[in-house]
């Protein structure tokens, strides 16, 4: 059972039936800042992710939201080992990513894949669709012959809503939505259990976004997938996610079931984020009180002492600048780190 400061972070209902598929404990990722030409010396560090802990159960979708630069994408890439973690524990299906090497690391990478944000930059322009999707099959030695791999590629293309006849085309011949479907097919090629969706719809036309989200939901139902869904669109996060974690300047500030978080946000930062979500009802939109945060997000290379949000918080006090708030359960598996709650 995963804990953080003595608190169980796994949803109660899920924890009673099965252990979490993904366990993150005090994850830290700092990028060193160096100076010098011939001899470089470290003069600081960008604290992109600083002590993040959560769990994700099998078949669950956890949303990770926050402003640009808060560390969401870095957290997702560090969880998959694309960035080496500075400190912390990452376990996927009970296997420790931090200590895995060789065949063990390859086994973890087969279970955990990523859908990237930019469908134009994430596909090799010199490779055909068949080569792109079949590459994981070759790496993990899932099929012996080229014919078997090609048949698997055709099946994957049909699974994501594309014609198998497109397998020999190149990425530049496809639209953004089609490219993202190719990226999804590539992520599914190794038959993973866990997928990090790094803002998979933010680069797509609005008319295509709903189609891709519906596809991800259908695939989750069919294949029993588990998602970490990183996004800016809070309306879409509420639609697709089971729980939502809010991140600010490298730290989690709130975590709860989606309806609980949206209807009863406790942290001032979460309240400000939700106040900016457009409402379809004009009457409700007029009644909504928009919270405007003053100032800019501090530099992650020099975060403020105490609560990192206190420089912009409308409820800040003396204690906020002196000590970091404790991550605690506010009741009903609703976790928050705030002195004023």
N, C-alpha and C positions, 0 to 999 in steps of 0.2 A: 504493500500500500504506500503510495507516494504522499509525503507530507512536506509542508513548508512552514517553518516556525511552529511545528506541532499541529498543523491544520491539515486535515485530509482534503486533497484537491480534486478527488475523483467524484463525479456525480454519484450520489448515494444509490440510486436505483441500479446503475450500471455496475457499481462496485460490488453489489450483492451477488451478481451473476458471473462476472468474469474479471480477471485482472486487466488493467489498461494495456492497450496495444502500444501506446507511445508514452514514455515517461521522461519528462524534462525536469531536472533538478538544478537550480542555481546556475543556469547557463550563462556564460560570460563570453563575449567576443569583443576584444579590443584590437584596433588597428594601430600599430605603432607609428608615431610621427618622428621622422629622423631628419638630421641635418648633416651636411658635409658631403664632399665629393669623393675623395680618396678613402677617407675614413669616416664612416657614418656613425653617428651616435643618436640614441633615442632621447628625445626631449619631451615626449608626452605620448598620449594615446587618445584615439577617438573611441569613446566608450559606447559603441553602437548597441550592444546588448549587455546588460549589467545585472545579473542575478534573476533571471526569468525562470519560473517554475510552473508547470501545469501538466496534466495528463489528458490523453484522448483515448476513449474506449472504442472497441471494435464496432464499426458501423456508424460512428458518430461523426458529425461535422463541427469542428470548433472554428469559430470566426476570430480573426485577429485584425483589429482595426486601430487606427490612429492617424495622425498627420503624416505628411511626407517627411522622411528623415527620422522617424521615431524608432526605426530599427526592425520593422516588420519583416522586410525581405531578408535582411541579414540574419534574423532569427531562423527563418525558414531554411535558408541555405546552410546555416551552421548545423541545424538539426539533421540535414541529409549528408553532412560531411563535405559539402562543396567548399565551405570555409572551415579551416581547422579551428576548433573551439579553444579559447584561452583557458577556460576552466568550466567545471560543471559535469553533469552526468546526462547522457542521452541514451535511452534504451528503447529499442524498437523490437517488439515481440520478445522481450526478455533478453535480447542481445545488446551488449554494451558497445556503442559506436566508438567510444573514446579509446577502447583498448583493442578493438578488432583489427586484424591484419590479414592480408592474403585472402584465403578462401572464406574466412569468416566475414571480412569486409564485403567481399563479392556477394555473399548470401544476403547481407543486410541491404545492399544496393538493389538487389533483385526485388526485395520486399517493399522498398521505399523509392518512389519516383517523384518527379516534379513536372508541373505544367508551368511554363514560363510566361511572363507578362507580355512580351513582345513577340508575336507570331512571325514577324518579318526578320528579326535578328536571331531567333532561336533555331532556325532551320538552315542547314548548309546549302547555299545556293548552287553548289556544283554537284550535289547528289540528287538522284531521283527520289521520288516518294518511297519507292520500294527499298532503296538503299537506306534511307533515313529510318524507316520503321523497322527494318530487319536488322539494323545494327545491334540493338539490345539482344536479339535472338542469337547473333553470332557471339557476342561477348559472354553471354551466360550459357552458351552451348545447349540451347533448348531443342534445336532440330539439327539433324545430321546433314541433310542435303539442301542444296539451294532451292530445289523444287518445293520441299516442305516449308521452307521459310517463306517463299513467295505465296504459297497457299495461305499461310498464317497472316501475311500482310493483307491479302485480299479479304480475309475474314474480319480483320481489324478495321479496314476501311468501311466495310458494310456496317460494322458495329457503331461507328461514329457518324454514319449517315452520308458516306461518300461512295461513289461508284468504284468498283475494283478496276475498271478500265483506266482509271487515272494513275495507276501505280507507276507508270513509266514517264510521267511528266515531272517537270522541275518546279520548285517552290514559286518562282516568279510567275508561273502560269495560273496561280490561284489567288482568290480574294483573301482578305484578312481573316474572315470567319472560317473559310476552308483551311487556311494554314493552321489556325488554332485547332481545328479538328484533327489535322495531321499530327500536331504536337500531342494531342490527347491520345491518339492511336499509338504514338511512339511510347508514351508513358505507360500504356496498358500492355505493351508487347511482352514484358517480362512477367506478366501476371502478378502485379504487386498487390499488397494489402493496404498500404498507406500512400497517399499522394498529397504533396504540398502544392496547392493551387495558388500561385503567386500573382494575384490580380489578373486572373485569366480573361477577364472581359473588358478591362479598362481601355485597351487599345482598339476595341471593336466598335463599329457603328451601333447606335442604340437599338436599331431594329434587329441586330444579330445577337445582342447580349442575352436576351431572354432565351433564344434558341440554344445557346451554349450552356447556359445555366440549367435548362431543362434536360439537356443531354447529360450533364454531370449528375443530376439527380437520378435519371434513369439508369445510368451506369452503376451508381451506388446501390440502387435496388437490385439490379441484376447480378452484380459481382460482389456485393458485400464490402464495398470499399470504405475506407476511413479517410476523411479529408481534414487538412488544416487549410482553411480558406482565408487568404489574406486579401483585403479589399479596402477601398475607400467608400464605396457606395453602401451606406448603412441600411438603406431600404432593401437592397439585394441580400445583405448579410442576414437580416431578420428572416428573409424568405427561405434561405437555403440552410442556415446553421441551426444547431441544437443549443449550443452555448456560445457566448461571445466574450472575448478577452480584449480589454482596452489597454493600449500601450502608449506611454509617453516618455520620450527621451531615454529609451533603453530599458524602461521598467514597466511592469504591469501595474496598473492602478486600480483595476476592477475586473471581476470575472463572475459571471452568473448565467443562469438559463436565459435564453434570448428574451422571452416575454417579461421575465422579472427585470432584466436589465433595461429594456426599453420603457417599461411602465413605471419602474421605480429606480432610476439611476441615483446612486449615492455620491459618487465622486464629482466634484465641480467640473472636472475636465470632461467626463462623460456627459454631464448635463449640457455643457456647451456644445459638444459634438451633436447630440441629439436635437438640440434646438435649431440646428442648421438644416435638418432633414426636411425637404419640402413635403407638404401634406396635400393630398389630392382634393380634400374637402375645403373649399374657400372659406367657409365659416370657421372651421377649426384652424386654418392657417392664420386668419386674422386674430384669433384668440391666443395663438402661440407666442410666447415671449422669447425673442431671440437674445441669446447671451453672447455678447461681443467680448472676446478676450483681448486685453490690451498687451502691447509689447510683442516681441518676437520670441520664437523658440530659442532657448540658450544653446550655445555650442556644445555638442557632445564631447568635445575635447576638453571642455572646462565647465562641467555642469555645476549648478549652484549647490551649496551645502543644504543639508536637511531634505525637505521635500523638493523634488526637482520642479514641481509645478508652482511653487509658492511665488515666483516672480511674476506670474500672470493670474494667480488665483484671486477671485473676488472675495473669498472668505479667509484669506491668509492672516495668520497671527504670529506672535513672537516665537512660539514653539516650532512653527513650520520651517523657519530658517535655521533652527538650532539642531533638530533631530529628525531623522528619517522616520516616517510613519510605519507602524507595524502592519504587516499583511495579516488580516484577521477575518473570521467568519462573522458577517453581520446577521446571520440567520438564514435558514433555508438554502444553504450552499451558495450564498451570495457573499463573495469575498471582495474586500476593498482595503486600500492602503491610504488612509486620510485621518489627520488629527481631529478634524471637525465633525466626523461622523460618529 
